[in-house]
Amino acid sequence: MMCRKVTVFEIREAQQLCLEKGIPFFSYRLPNSRNICFGAQILGEVDGKRDSAVFLSKSGFLFSPFYITNTSPVRFLRKDVDLSKVGDLDILKAASKRNVSDAVPVGEIGKAVYIKQANRMISVLKSGEVRKAVLSRVKSVSCNPHKRVTEWFAGLCEAYTEAFIFLVSIPGETLWMGATPETFFSCSDTHIRTMSLAGTKGKSDFSEWGEKERDEQQIVTEYIRSCFLDVTGIDPKIFGPEPLRAGNVAHLCTTFMIDRETLSSAEIARLIKMLHPTPAVGGFPLQKALTLIREIENRERRYYAGYLGPTYGNGQFDLFVNLRSMELFRDRVELYVGGGLTALSDAEAEWNETEMKSRTLLDLIEIR
């Protein structure tokens, strides 16, 4: 689906106006596209539900958390203004400024705490009760994001052509930006597509993939295939695994496809519910892994490792996993980074992997 092609200057001006006036908005660029899309919600409060399925047939932008809670519901932004018409910028200029409170940062998860959490998780994994679990952390960097966020967004679009680039603002709740490599669920008029993305190494590491990385990727692939079979009774077409570069790292990626006509809207909604979270961001067996994550991380992930993306109002949509992303505040950015742990994991190596992943964003925005 295509938006009207607008200039970078129009996009940046619209983004800045919304930031200054407290207007909810979203901007995104689909993978392998040069077309940047924008939408702003002028009227009413941003809708919030506990079920994303109610929004899949609407036109706007879906923003769903890792865990759905009272404080982190599914959010849906309409596009009252999308820059498709002459005068759309004038609407933003004329809009009244809203007084909203700032969101509260989570705070840094440092190396000592992460290593302790990782070793604790690995010891459980070695017992065999859980095969894989994903441990995340927060990296906090002091800066002034609101002065440069529009510049950063444009830079991400230029640097990461194969990623989904996004900037989402719900004033008083969150301002989130990222460049995610992972498709969660894409529904066109002909096909449904998803992927398993797991296993990580440096982009310049041309050695063979190790046993830990191959096993981690296979866990996710087996789970996604089982979800398709449970819902549709049909084995999807499977392509891969093959390497996929994502900023400073590379992953193993397997793609799944099935004909759109084979699924009803109810089956699509059920499949989305089953697929989130996949073992790529949660673990396996899923419920045991999620219990372990809640116990060890001991905090909400908020919208990190949830999913987000545009819905087009005709039953078609493109949703992506919220990875390689950060939440922006008045005086800092907080990056969310994580990695899949198995019984073969080493805590120090896992820490280094999260540091490497964080550079995808930090190198571009030149924060050290």
C-alpha positions in Angstrom: 0.0 0.0 0.0 1.3 3.4 -0.9 1.0 6.9 0.6 1.4 10.1 -1.4 5.0 10.8 -1.9 5.9 13.9 0.2 9.2 15.7 0.7 11.5 15.0 3.6 11.0 18.7 4.6 7.2 18.3 4.8 7.6 15.2 7.0 10.1 16.8 9.3 8.0 19.9 9.7 4.9 17.9 10.4 6.8 15.8 13.0 8.2 18.9 14.7 4.8 20.6 14.9 3.2 17.5 16.5 6.1 17.2 19.0 5.8 20.9 20.0 2.0 20.9 20.2 1.5 17.5 21.9 -0.4 16.0 18.9 -0.4 12.1 18.6 1.3 11.1 15.3 3.2 8.3 13.5 5.8 8.2 10.8 7.1 5.1 9.1 8.9 3.7 6.0 8.4 0.1 4.9 11.4 -2.1 4.2 12.9 -1.6 0.8 10.8 1.5 0.1 11.8 5.1 -0.3 8.3 6.3 0.5 7.8 7.8 4.0 4.3 7.9 5.4 2.9 10.2 8.1 -0.4 10.4 10.1 -1.5 12.6 12.9 -4.6 12.3 15.1 -6.1 15.7 15.6 -9.4 14.8 17.3 -10.1 12.8 20.5 -8.0 10.6 22.6 -5.8 7.8 21.2 -7.9 4.6 21.3 -6.8 1.9 23.7 -8.1 -1.7 23.9 -6.9 -5.1 25.2 -7.3 -6.8 21.8 -5.6 -5.7 18.6 -8.1 -7.6 16.3 -10.7 -4.8 16.6 -8.3 -2.4 14.7 -7.1 -4.7 11.8 -9.8 -3.5 9.4 -9.4 0.2 10.2 -7.0 2.7 8.7 -4.3 4.0 10.9 -1.4 2.7 13.0 -1.4 -0.1 15.5 0.9 0.0 18.5 0.8 -3.1 20.7 2.9 -3.9 23.8 4.7 -7.0 24.8 2.3 -7.6 27.7 -1.1 -6.1 27.6 -1.8 -4.3 30.9 -3.9 -1.5 32.2 -0.8 0.8 31.9 0.3 -0.6 28.5 -2.8 -1.3 26.4 -3.0 -1.8 22.6 -3.0 1.7 21.1 -4.4 2.7 17.7 -3.7 6.1 16.1 -6.0 7.4 13.4 -4.7 9.5 10.6 -6.9 12.6 10.6 -4.1 14.4 8.8 -1.7 12.4 6.5 -0.2 15.2 4.3 -2.1 13.8 1.3 -4.0 17.0 0.7 -2.9 20.6 0.3 -3.5 22.4 3.5 -2.7 19.4 5.9 0.3 21.2 7.3 -1.9 24.3 7.9 -4.2 22.1 10.0 -1.3 21.1 12.2 -0.1 24.7 12.5 -3.5 25.9 13.6 -4.0 23.1 16.1 -4.0 24.1 19.8 -1.1 23.1 21.9 -1.9 20.4 24.4 -0.6 20.3 27.9 0.7 16.8 28.7 2.9 15.3 31.4 6.2 13.6 30.6 6.4 9.8 30.6 8.6 8.3 33.4 11.8 6.5 32.3 12.4 2.9 33.3 16.1 3.4 34.2 19.4 1.7 33.2 19.9 -2.0 33.6 23.7 -2.2 34.1 26.2 -4.9 33.4 26.4 -6.3 36.9 22.6 -6.7 37.2 22.3 -8.1 33.7 25.1 -10.7 34.2 23.4 -11.8 37.5 20.0 -12.1 35.7 21.6 -14.0 32.8 23.4 -16.5 34.9 20.2 -17.1 36.9 18.2 -17.7 33.7 20.9 -20.0 32.2 20.9 -22.2 35.3 17.1 -22.7 34.8 17.7 -23.4 31.1 20.3 -26.1 32.0 17.7 -27.9 34.1 15.8 -28.6 30.8 12.4 -27.2 32.0 12.7 -24.3 29.6 14.5 -24.7 26.3 14.9 -21.0 25.5 14.1 -17.6 27.2 14.8 -14.0 26.1 16.4 -11.7 28.5 16.2 -7.9 27.8 17.8 -4.9 29.4 17.6 -1.1 29.2 20.5 1.1 28.2 20.0 4.8 29.2 21.9 7.6 27.5 21.7 11.3 28.5 20.9 13.7 25.6 18.3 16.0 24.3 16.2 13.9 21.9 13.4 16.3 21.1 15.9 18.6 19.3 17.2 15.9 17.0 14.5 13.2 16.7 13.3 14.3 13.3 16.9 14.3 12.0 17.4 10.8 13.6 14.3 9.5 11.9 15.5 10.7 8.5 19.0 9.2 9.1 17.5 5.8 10.0 15.5 5.8 6.7 18.7 6.5 4.8 20.9 4.0 6.6 18.7 0.9 7.0 16.9 0.3 3.7 15.8 -3.3 4.6 14.3 -2.3 8.0 11.0 -1.0 9.1 11.7 2.5 10.3 9.2 4.1 12.7 8.5 7.1 15.0 5.4 6.9 17.2 4.2 9.6 19.6 1.4 9.3 22.1 1.9 12.4 24.2 1.9 11.8 27.9 2.5 8.1 27.4 5.4 7.5 25.1 7.6 8.6 22.2 9.2 5.6 20.5 11.6 5.2 17.5 13.3 2.3 15.9 14.6 0.3 12.9 13.3 -3.2 13.2 14.4 -6.0 10.9 11.6 -8.4 11.8 8.2 -8.8 10.1 5.6 -10.0 12.6 2.6 -10.4 10.3 2.0 -9.0 6.9 -1.4 -9.4 5.2 -1.9 -8.4 1.5 -4.7 -9.1 -0.8 -2.9 -12.3 -2.0 -0.6 -13.5 0.8 0.1 -13.7 4.5 3.7 -13.6 5.5 5.7 -13.9 8.7 9.2 -14.8 9.7 11.3 -16.4 12.4 14.4 -14.3 13.2 16.8 -15.7 15.8 20.5 -16.4 16.2 22.9 -13.4 16.1 26.5 -12.6 15.2 28.5 -9.6 14.1 27.9 -8.5 10.5 31.6 -9.0 9.7 31.7 -12.5 11.2 31.8 -14.9 8.2 32.3 -18.1 10.2 29.8 -20.9 10.3 26.7 -20.4 12.5 27.2 -22.1 15.8 25.1 -24.8 17.4 23.5 -22.3 19.9 22.4 -20.0 17.1 21.1 -22.7 14.9 19.2 -24.3 17.8 17.7 -20.9 18.8 16.5 -20.3 15.3 15.0 -23.8 14.9 13.0 -23.4 18.1 11.3 -20.3 16.6 10.7 -21.9 13.2 9.1 -25.0 14.7 6.8 -22.9 16.9 5.6 -20.7 14.0 5.0 -23.7 11.8 2.9 -25.4 14.5 0.8 -22.2 14.9 -0.1 -22.2 11.2 -0.9 -25.9 11.3 -3.1 -25.5 14.4 -5.1 -22.6 13.0 -5.3 -23.5 9.3 -4.5 -27.2 9.0 -2.2 -26.1 6.2 1.6 -26.3 6.1 2.9 -22.9 5.0 5.5 -22.4 2.4 8.9 -22.1 4.1 12.0 -20.3 2.8 15.3 -20.4 4.5 17.0 -20.2 6.9 19.3 -17.6 5.5 21.4 -14.7 6.9 19.7 -11.4 7.3 21.7 -8.3 8.0 20.3 -5.9 10.6 22.6 -2.9 11.3 25.7 -4.1 13.1 24.6 -7.7 13.3 23.3 -10.6 11.2 20.5 -13.0 12.1 19.2 -16.3 10.7 15.9 -15.8 9.1 13.2 -18.2 7.9 10.2 -16.8 6.0 6.6 -18.3 6.0 4.0 -17.7 3.4 0.4 -18.8 2.9 -2.4 -17.8 0.5 -4.6 -15.1 1.9 -7.8 -16.7 0.6 -7.2 -19.8 2.8 -7.8 -17.8 6.0 -10.9 -16.0 7.3 -10.6 -12.8 9.3 -11.3 -14.7 12.5 -8.5 -17.1 11.7 -6.1 -14.3 11.0 -6.9 -12.7 14.4 -6.4 -16.1 16.1 -3.1 -16.6 14.4 -1.8 -13.2 15.4 -2.8 -13.9 19.0 -1.0 -17.3 18.9 2.1 -15.9 17.2 2.7 -13.1 19.8 5.1 -13.4 21.4 7.0 -15.9 19.4 10.0 -17.7 20.9 12.2 -15.1 19.2 11.2 -12.5 21.8 9.7 -14.7 24.5 11.0 -18.3 24.7 9.9 -21.9 24.6 7.8 -23.5 25.9 6.2 -20.1 25.8 4.2 -19.9 29.0 7.0 -21.3 31.1 9.5 -18.9 29.4 7.2 -15.9 30.0 6.9 -16.8 33.7 10.6 -17.0 33.9 11.1 -13.6 32.1 8.6 -11.9 34.5 10.3 -13.3 37.5 13.9 -12.4 36.5 13.4 -9.1 34.6 10.9 -7.9 37.3 9.6 -5.0 35.2 7.3 -4.3 32.3 8.9 -4.3 28.8 6.2 -1.8 27.8 6.1 -1.7 24.0 9.5 -3.3 23.4 9.1 -6.7 21.7 5.5 -5.9 21.0 4.3 -5.3 17.5 3.4 -2.2 15.5 2.7 -1.0 12.0 0.2 0.5 9.5 -3.3 -0.8 8.8 -4.9 0.2 5.6 -8.6 0.0 6.2 -9.3 -2.9 3.8 -8.2 -5.8 5.9 -4.6 -5.5 4.8 -1.8 -4.5 7.1 2.0 -4.7 7.8 3.0 -5.4 11.3 6.5 -5.6 12.7 8.2 -6.7 15.9 9.3 -3.7 18.0 13.0 -4.4 18.1 16.2 -2.2 17.7 14.2 0.6 19.2 14.3 3.2 22.0 12.0 5.3 24.0 12.7 9.0 24.0 12.4 11.4 26.9 13.2 15.1 27.5 16.7 14.4 28.8 17.6 10.9 27.6 17.0 7.9 25.4 16.4 4.4 26.7 17.3 1.6 24.3 15.7 -1.8 24.8 18.0 -4.6 23.8 17.8 -8.3 24.4 18.8 -11.8 23.2 17.8 -15.4 23.3 19.4 -17.5 26.0 19.7 -21.3 25.9 21.5 -23.9 28.0 24.6 -23.2 25.8 24.6 -19.5 26.5 27.5 -17.6 28.2 26.4 -14.5 30.2 29.4 -12.4 29.2 28.9 -13.2 25.5 25.2 -12.4 25.8 26.0 -9.0 27.3 28.4 -8.3 24.4 25.6 -9.2 22.0 23.3 -6.7 23.5 26.0 -4.0 23.4 26.5 -4.8 19.7 22.8 -4.6 19.0 22.6 -1.2 20.7 25.1 0.3 18.2 22.5 -0.1 15.4 20.9 3.1 16.8 23.6 4.7 18.8 26.2 4.8 16.0 23.7 6.5 13.8 22.6 9.2 16.2 26.2 9.7 17.3 25.7 9.1 21.0 28.6 7.6 22.8 
